[in-house]
């Protein structure tokens, strides 16, 4: 059993915390539904232009878990072209 995390640093096109919350909540809900991952905003909650989001998955093997998180990254880039993915860190826990 493998546990993998992906930490995404995002630059958002929002000018307020209300706009940021809308974008982040949408990304989290859709990622949870589509990829069956645990997800949360883990840092910089008070900055309207930046979000740090973590995704976690558990899989039979590391390759499967890493592939799922890489697919999630590709999906986010395709699905939300207005959101700039500044950095992604995928690692085994």
Buried (B, 14 or more C-beta within 10 A) or exposed (E): EBEBBBBBBBBBEBEEEEBBBEBBEEBBEBBBEEBEBEBEBEEBEEEBBBBBBBBBBBBEEEEEBBBBBEEBBEBBEEBBEEBBBEEBEBEEE
